[in-house]
Structures are given as structure tokens and as C-alpha cells.
Amino acid sequence: MDEGERDNRYDWLLWELELLAWRKGGREEGDGE
């Protein structure tokens, strides 16, 4: 696999983690309202 493909894979992983954290945090914050 070439460098571009690896970068894309890494970006996707970061996005997945960020989305997970956002949903987790957003859920806790949204609970109060």
C-alpha cells in the first residue's frame, strides 16, 4: 500500500476516534438541557 493510502487510513482512524469522543461528550452535555 502506498503512502497516500496509509495517510487516508490514518485520517479515517482519527476521524473515527474524534466522532466517538464528540458523540460521548455531546451526549453528556445534551443531557442537562
PDBQT receptor file of N, H, CA, C and O in Angstrom, charges set to zero:
ATOM      1  N   MET A   1       0.851  -1.196   0.000  1.00  0.00    +0.000 N 
ATOM      2  CA  MET A   1       0.000   0.000   0.000  1.00  0.00    +0.000 C 
ATOM      3  C   MET A   1       0.888   1.248   0.000  1.00  0.00    +0.000 C 
ATOM      4  O   MET A   1       1.905   1.296   0.692  1.00  0.00    +0.000 OA
ATOM      5  N   ASP A   2       0.499   2.237  -0.770  1.00  0.00    +0.000 N 
ATOM      6  H   ASP A   2      -0.327   2.198  -1.333  1.00  0.00    +0.000 HD
ATOM      7  CA  ASP A   2       1.353   3.423  -0.914  1.00  0.00    +0.000 C 
ATOM      8  C   ASP A   2       1.127   4.414   0.227  1.00  0.00    +0.000 C 
ATOM      9  O   ASP A   2       0.269   4.217   1.087  1.00  0.00    +0.000 OA
ATOM     10  N   GLU A   3       1.920   5.481   0.208  1.00  0.00    +0.000 N 
ATOM     11  H   GLU A   3       2.617   5.641  -0.491  1.00  0.00    +0.000 HD
ATOM     12  CA  GLU A   3       1.874   6.448   1.311  1.00  0.00    +0.000 C 
ATOM     13  C   GLU A   3       0.514   7.137   1.399  1.00  0.00    +0.000 C 
ATOM     14  O   GLU A   3      -0.012   7.349   2.492  1.00  0.00    +0.000 OA
ATOM     15  N   GLY A   4      -0.046   7.483   0.251  1.00  0.00    +0.000 N 
ATOM     16  H   GLY A   4       0.381   7.311  -0.637  1.00  0.00    +0.000 HD
ATOM     17  CA  GLY A   4      -1.341   8.159   0.230  1.00  0.00    +0.000 C 
ATOM     18  C   GLY A   4      -2.421   7.311   0.871  1.00  0.00    +0.000 C 
ATOM     19  O   GLY A   4      -3.276   7.814   1.600  1.00  0.00    +0.000 OA
ATOM     20  N   GLU A   5      -2.373   6.032   0.593  1.00  0.00    +0.000 N 
ATOM     21  H   GLU A   5      -1.679   5.623   0.001  1.00  0.00    +0.000 HD
ATOM     22  CA  GLU A   5      -3.386   5.128   1.142  1.00  0.00    +0.000 C 
ATOM     23  C   GLU A   5      -3.245   5.024   2.659  1.00  0.00    +0.000 C 
ATOM     24  O   GLU A   5      -4.233   4.970   3.391  1.00  0.00    +0.000 OA
ATOM     25  N   ARG A   6      -1.992   4.997   3.109  1.00  0.00    +0.000 N 
ATOM     26  H   ARG A   6      -1.190   5.041   2.514  1.00  0.00    +0.000 HD
ATOM     27  CA  ARG A   6      -1.748   4.892   4.543  1.00  0.00    +0.000 C 
ATOM     28  C   ARG A   6      -2.221   6.157   5.258  1.00  0.00    +0.000 C 
ATOM     29  O   ARG A   6      -2.821   6.085   6.330  1.00  0.00    +0.000 OA
ATOM     30  N   ASP A   7      -1.947   7.307   4.661  1.00  0.00    +0.000 N 
ATOM     31  H   ASP A   7      -1.459   7.365   3.790  1.00  0.00    +0.000 HD
ATOM     32  CA  ASP A   7      -2.384   8.580   5.239  1.00  0.00    +0.000 C 
ATOM     33  C   ASP A   7      -3.900   8.620   5.344  1.00  0.00    +0.000 C 
ATOM     34  O   ASP A   7      -4.454   9.060   6.351  1.00  0.00    +0.000 OA
ATOM     35  N   ASN A   8      -4.558   8.158   4.298  1.00  0.00    +0.000 N 
ATOM     36  H   ASN A   8      -4.108   7.801   3.480  1.00  0.00    +0.000 HD
ATOM     37  CA  ASN A   8      -6.017   8.159   4.263  1.00  0.00    +0.000 C 
ATOM     38  C   ASN A   8      -6.557   7.274   5.381  1.00  0.00    +0.000 C 
ATOM     39  O   ASN A   8      -7.538   7.616   6.041  1.00  0.00    +0.000 OA
ATOM     40  N   ARG A   9      -5.916   6.156   5.581  1.00  0.00    +0.000 N 
ATOM     41  H   ARG A   9      -5.118   5.879   5.045  1.00  0.00    +0.000 HD
ATOM     42  CA  ARG A   9      -6.341   5.216   6.600  1.00  0.00    +0.000 C 
ATOM     43  C   ARG A   9      -6.184   5.836   7.991  1.00  0.00    +0.000 C 
ATOM     44  O   ARG A   9      -7.039   5.672   8.861  1.00  0.00    +0.000 OA
ATOM     45  N   TYR A  10      -5.079   6.548   8.178  1.00  0.00    +0.000 N 
ATOM     46  H   TYR A  10      -4.384   6.681   7.471  1.00  0.00    +0.000 HD
ATOM     47  CA  TYR A  10      -4.795   7.184   9.466  1.00  0.00    +0.000 C 
ATOM     48  C   TYR A  10      -5.802   8.297   9.739  1.00  0.00    +0.000 C 
ATOM     49  O   TYR A  10      -6.307   8.440  10.853  1.00  0.00    +0.000 OA
ATOM     50  N   ASP A  11      -6.083   9.086   8.695  1.00  0.00    +0.000 N 
ATOM     51  H   ASP A  11      -5.673   8.971   7.790  1.00  0.00    +0.000 HD
ATOM     52  CA  ASP A  11      -7.068  10.169   8.831  1.00  0.00    +0.000 C 
ATOM     53  C   ASP A  11      -8.417   9.598   9.221  1.00  0.00    +0.000 C 
ATOM     54  O   ASP A  11      -9.124  10.166  10.054  1.00  0.00    +0.000 OA
ATOM     55  N   TRP A  12      -8.771   8.470   8.617  1.00  0.00    +0.000 N 
ATOM     56  H   TRP A  12      -8.197   8.009   7.941  1.00  0.00    +0.000 HD
ATOM     57  CA  TRP A  12     -10.066   7.844   8.879  1.00  0.00    +0.000 C 
ATOM     58  C   TRP A  12     -10.143   7.377  10.332  1.00  0.00    +0.000 C 
ATOM     59  O   TRP A  12     -11.180   7.480  10.986  1.00  0.00    +0.000 OA
ATOM     60  N   LEU A  13      -9.005   6.857  10.818  1.00  0.00    +0.000 N 
ATOM     61  H   LEU A  13      -8.162   6.773  10.286  1.00  0.00    +0.000 HD
ATOM     62  CA  LEU A  13      -8.956   6.381  12.199  1.00  0.00    +0.000 C 
ATOM     63  C   LEU A  13      -9.125   7.546  13.168  1.00  0.00    +0.000 C 
ATOM     64  O   LEU A  13      -9.862   7.453  14.150  1.00  0.00    +0.000 OA
ATOM     65  N   LEU A  14      -8.426   8.647  12.875  1.00  0.00    +0.000 N 
ATOM     66  H   LEU A  14      -7.827   8.722  12.078  1.00  0.00    +0.000 HD
ATOM     67  CA  LEU A  14      -8.528   9.836  13.728  1.00  0.00    +0.000 C 
ATOM     68  C   LEU A  14      -9.952  10.365  13.722  1.00  0.00    +0.000 C 
ATOM     69  O   LEU A  14     -10.484  10.767  14.757  1.00  0.00    +0.000 OA
ATOM     70  N   TRP A  15     -10.565  10.358  12.534  1.00  0.00    +0.000 N 
ATOM     71  H   TRP A  15     -10.133  10.031  11.694  1.00  0.00    +0.000 HD
ATOM     72  CA  TRP A  15     -11.938  10.856  12.399  1.00  0.00    +0.000 C 
ATOM     73  C   TRP A  15     -12.891   9.998  13.223  1.00  0.00    +0.000 C 
ATOM     74  O   TRP A  15     -13.806  10.508  13.870  1.00  0.00    +0.000 OA
ATOM     75  N   GLU A  16     -12.659   8.678  13.188  1.00  0.00    +0.000 N 
ATOM     76  H   GLU A  16     -11.916   8.264  12.663  1.00  0.00    +0.000 HD
ATOM     77  CA  GLU A  16     -13.496   7.747  13.931  1.00  0.00    +0.000 C 
ATOM     78  C   GLU A  16     -13.391   8.016  15.435  1.00  0.00    +0.000 C 
ATOM     79  O   GLU A  16     -14.393   8.041  16.149  1.00  0.00    +0.000 OA
ATOM     80  N   LEU A  17     -12.162   8.214  15.892  1.00  0.00    +0.000 N 
ATOM     81  H   LEU A  17     -11.348   8.194  15.312  1.00  0.00    +0.000 HD
ATOM     82  CA  LEU A  17     -11.942   8.485  17.320  1.00  0.00    +0.000 C 
ATOM     83  C   LEU A  17     -12.568   9.809  17.722  1.00  0.00    +0.000 C 
ATOM     84  O   LEU A  17     -13.178   9.928  18.785  1.00  0.00    +0.000 OA
ATOM     85  N   GLU A  18     -12.406  10.813  16.849  1.00  0.00    +0.000 N 
ATOM     86  H   GLU A  18     -11.910  10.716  15.986  1.00  0.00    +0.000 HD
ATOM     87  CA  GLU A  18     -12.939  12.143  17.142  1.00  0.00    +0.000 C 
ATOM     88  C   GLU A  18     -14.461  12.100  17.193  1.00  0.00    +0.000 C 
ATOM     89  O   GLU A  18     -15.080  12.726  18.053  1.00  0.00    +0.000 OA
ATOM     90  N   LEU A  19     -15.052  11.363  16.273  1.00  0.00    +0.000 N 
ATOM     91  H   LEU A  19     -14.549  10.855  15.574  1.00  0.00    +0.000 HD
ATOM     92  CA  LEU A  19     -16.504  11.245  16.219  1.00  0.00    +0.000 C 
ATOM     93  C   LEU A  19     -17.016  10.564  17.483  1.00  0.00    +0.000 C 
ATOM     94  O   LEU A  19     -18.026  10.968  18.057  1.00  0.00    +0.000 OA
ATOM     95  N   LEU A  20     -16.301   9.525  17.904  1.00  0.00    +0.000 N 
ATOM     96  H   LEU A  20     -15.480   9.196  17.437  1.00  0.00    +0.000 HD
ATOM     97  CA  LEU A  20     -16.684   8.787  19.101  1.00  0.00    +0.000 C 
ATOM     98  C   LEU A  20     -16.645   9.704  20.323  1.00  0.00    +0.000 C 
ATOM     99  O   LEU A  20     -17.569   9.717  21.136  1.00  0.00    +0.000 OA
ATOM    100  N   ALA A  21     -15.557  10.470  20.435  1.00  0.00    +0.000 N 
ATOM    101  H   ALA A  21     -14.807  10.459  19.774  1.00  0.00    +0.000 HD
ATOM    102  CA  ALA A  21     -15.394  11.383  21.570  1.00  0.00    +0.000 C 
ATOM    103  C   ALA A  21     -16.455  12.473  21.528  1.00  0.00    +0.000 C 
ATOM    104  O   ALA A  21     -16.984  12.882  22.561  1.00  0.00    +0.000 OA
ATOM    105  N   TRP A  22     -16.761  12.943  20.308  1.00  0.00    +0.000 N 
ATOM    106  H   TRP A  22     -16.331  12.611  19.468  1.00  0.00    +0.000 HD
ATOM    107  CA  TRP A  22     -17.748  14.009  20.160  1.00  0.00    +0.000 C 
ATOM    108  C   TRP A  22     -19.138  13.515  20.567  1.00  0.00    +0.000 C 
ATOM    109  O   TRP A  22     -19.883  14.215  21.253  1.00  0.00    +0.000 OA
ATOM    110  N   ARG A  23     -19.469  12.312  20.136  1.00  0.00    +0.000 N 
ATOM    111  H   ARG A  23     -18.864  11.743  19.579  1.00  0.00    +0.000 HD
ATOM    112  CA  ARG A  23     -20.784  11.759  20.471  1.00  0.00    +0.000 C 
ATOM    113  C   ARG A  23     -20.893  11.529  21.977  1.00  0.00    +0.000 C 
ATOM    114  O   ARG A  23     -21.936  11.777  22.582  1.00  0.00    +0.000 OA
ATOM    115  N   LYS A  24     -19.804  11.054  22.569  1.00  0.00    +0.000 N 
ATOM    116  H   LYS A  24     -18.957  10.852  22.078  1.00  0.00    +0.000 HD
ATOM    117  CA  LYS A  24     -19.778  10.789  24.001  1.00  0.00    +0.000 C 
ATOM    118  C   LYS A  24     -19.947  12.095  24.774  1.00  0.00    +0.000 C 
ATOM    119  O   LYS A  24     -20.791  12.194  25.665  1.00  0.00    +0.000 OA
ATOM    120  N   GLY A  25     -19.136  13.098  24.425  1.00  0.00    +0.000 N 
ATOM    121  H   GLY A  25     -18.450  13.018  23.701  1.00  0.00    +0.000 HD
ATOM    122  CA  GLY A  25     -19.184  14.386  25.103  1.00  0.00    +0.000 C 
ATOM    123  C   GLY A  25     -20.493  15.107  24.831  1.00  0.00    +0.000 C 
ATOM    124  O   GLY A  25     -21.076  15.705  25.736  1.00  0.00    +0.000 OA
ATOM    125  N   GLY A  26     -20.956  15.055  23.598  1.00  0.00    +0.000 N 
ATOM    126  H   GLY A  26     -20.483  14.570  22.862  1.00  0.00    +0.000 HD
ATOM    127  CA  GLY A  26     -22.188  15.731  23.224  1.00  0.00    +0.000 C 
ATOM    128  C   GLY A  26     -23.378  15.155  23.966  1.00  0.00    +0.000 C 
ATOM    129  O   GLY A  26     -24.303  15.878  24.336  1.00  0.00    +0.000 OA
ATOM    130  N   ARG A  27     -23.347  13.865  24.178  1.00  0.00    +0.000 N 
ATOM    131  H   ARG A  27     -22.595  13.278  23.877  1.00  0.00    +0.000 HD
ATOM    132  CA  ARG A  27     -24.446  13.205  24.867  1.00  0.00    +0.000 C 
ATOM    133  C   ARG A  27     -24.502  13.658  26.323  1.00  0.00    +0.000 C 
ATOM    134  O   ARG A  27     -25.580  13.913  26.860  1.00  0.00    +0.000 OA
ATOM    135  N   GLU A  28     -23.349  13.754  26.949  1.00  0.00    +0.000 N 
ATOM    136  H   GLU A  28     -22.473  13.547  26.513  1.00  0.00    +0.000 HD
ATOM    137  CA  GLU A  28     -23.291  14.176  28.351  1.00  0.00    +0.000 C 
ATOM    138  C   GLU A  28     -23.739  15.624  28.497  1.00  0.00    +0.000 C 
ATOM    139  O   GLU A  28     -24.458  15.968  29.435  1.00  0.00    +0.000 OA
ATOM    140  N   GLU A  29     -23.309  16.472  27.564  1.00  0.00    +0.000 N 
ATOM    141  H   GLU A  29     -22.724  16.193  26.802  1.00  0.00    +0.000 HD
ATOM    142  CA  GLU A  29     -23.676  17.888  27.617  1.00  0.00    +0.000 C 
ATOM    143  C   GLU A  29     -25.160  18.068  27.317  1.00  0.00    +0.000 C 
ATOM    144  O   GLU A  29     -25.841  18.863  27.965  1.00  0.00    +0.000 OA
ATOM    145  N   GLY A  30     -25.648  17.329  26.338  1.00  0.00    +0.000 N 
ATOM    146  H   GLY A  30     -25.094  16.683  25.812  1.00  0.00    +0.000 HD
ATOM    147  CA  GLY A  30     -27.036  17.458  25.914  1.00  0.00    +0.000 C 
ATOM    148  C   GLY A  30     -28.012  16.959  26.971  1.00  0.00    +0.000 C 
ATOM    149  O   GLY A  30     -29.186  17.328  26.952  1.00  0.00    +0.000 OA
ATOM    150  N   ASP A  31     -27.546  16.136  27.879  1.00  0.00    +0.000 N 
ATOM    151  H   ASP A  31     -26.592  15.836  27.895  1.00  0.00    +0.000 HD
ATOM    152  CA  ASP A  31     -28.405  15.575  28.913  1.00  0.00    +0.000 C 
ATOM    153  C   ASP A  31     -28.990  16.654  29.810  1.00  0.00    +0.000 C 
ATOM    154  O   ASP A  31     -30.136  16.548  30.249  1.00  0.00    +0.000 OA
ATOM    155  N   GLY A  32     -28.208  17.692  30.085  1.00  0.00    +0.000 N 
ATOM    156  H   GLY A  32     -27.278  17.778  29.729  1.00  0.00    +0.000 HD
ATOM    157  CA  GLY A  32     -28.642  18.745  31.008  1.00  0.00    +0.000 C 
ATOM    158  C   GLY A  32     -29.748  19.604  30.445  1.00  0.00    +0.000 C 
ATOM    159  O   GLY A  32     -30.540  20.173  31.198  1.00  0.00    +0.000 OA
ATOM    160  N   GLU A  33     -29.815  19.708  29.116  1.00  0.00    +0.000 N 
ATOM    161  H   GLU A  33     -29.172  19.246  28.504  1.00  0.00    +0.000 HD
ATOM    162  CA  GLU A  33     -30.809  20.612  28.515  1.00  0.00    +0.000 C 
ATOM    163  C   GLU A  33     -32.137  19.936  28.327  1.00  0.00    +0.000 C 
ATOM    164  O   GLU A  33     -33.080  20.555  27.835  1.00  0.00    +0.000 OA
TER     165      GLU A  33
